[in-house]
Amino acid sequence: MNSGYANIIKRVERNTLNFTSKEARNMSKKCEVCGKGQTSGNAVSHSNIHTRRKWNANIQTVRVNENGRVRKASVCTSCLRSGKVNRAV
């Protein structure tokens, strides 16, 4: 019984996704600094018809200095303007 269980675990480990940093950045629509992301609400027409819609945060991919290393990060423009991010040159 243990060998069957071990085979299942090996199969699961083999099939797990190993994301690179670029793939992980593209998946998320959230700022890595403040966590700002997508919000939802209603689009209201001239005849006052309400339909659901989404607003995306203005997320930019920038090069960031982090602990002496340069990496790419997904950051919203308000964090960029306020200086919460050390940008790499």
N, C-alpha and C positions, 0 to 999 in steps of 0.2 A: 504493500500500500504506500509506503514511503517513496518508492521509486516512481510511482505514478504521479505523486504529488510534486516530486522534484522535477519531473519532466514538464509538468504544467508551469511551474515557476520559471524554468529555463525558457519555455516558449513565450511566456509573458514578458520576460526580460529582453528577449530577442526582438519582440514586436513593439516595445515601447519606443516612443519617438524621442530622438535626441535633437533638440532644437539648437541651432546656432543662434548667436545673439541677433543676427539680422532677421531670422524667421520669427523670433520672439517679439522683436520690435514691430514687425508688420502685422502680427496678430492683434496687438493691443492698440486701442484708440484712446489710451489714457496717458496723461503726463506722468513721467517717472518721478517728478519732483513733488508736485502738489496733489496728484491723483485726479485732476480734472478730466472729465470724459464726456460721453454723450448724454444729453438731456432730452427729455421728450415733453410734448405738450400738444396744443391744438393749433392748426392753421385755420384762421377764421376768414371766410370769404366775404365779399361785399353783401351777399344775402344772408350773412350770419350763420352759414353752415360750418359746423366744426368737424374737421377731420384730423386724425392723429398724425403727427409728424415728428421728426427728430432733428436736433441741432447737434452738429459735431463740433468738438473743441478744435481750435486751430493748432494742431500738433505738427511740429517740425522736427526732422531728424538732424541733429547737430553733433559735431565733434566736441567731446567734453574731456577736460582734465580731471581725473579722479584718482586720488592717492598716487600722483606722479605718473599715471598711465593714461594714455589717450584711448577713448572708446566712443562709439556712437550711442546716442541716447535720444529717445522720443520725449520732447519737451514742449509745453505750450508756450505761445508767444508772450503771455503775461509774465511767466517765469523768466523768459529771456530778457524782457524789458526791465524787470525789477532787479536783475543781477543775481538771481538765486543760483545761477549756473556759471561755473568756470569754463569758458569756452577755450578750446585749443586753437592755436593759430596755424 
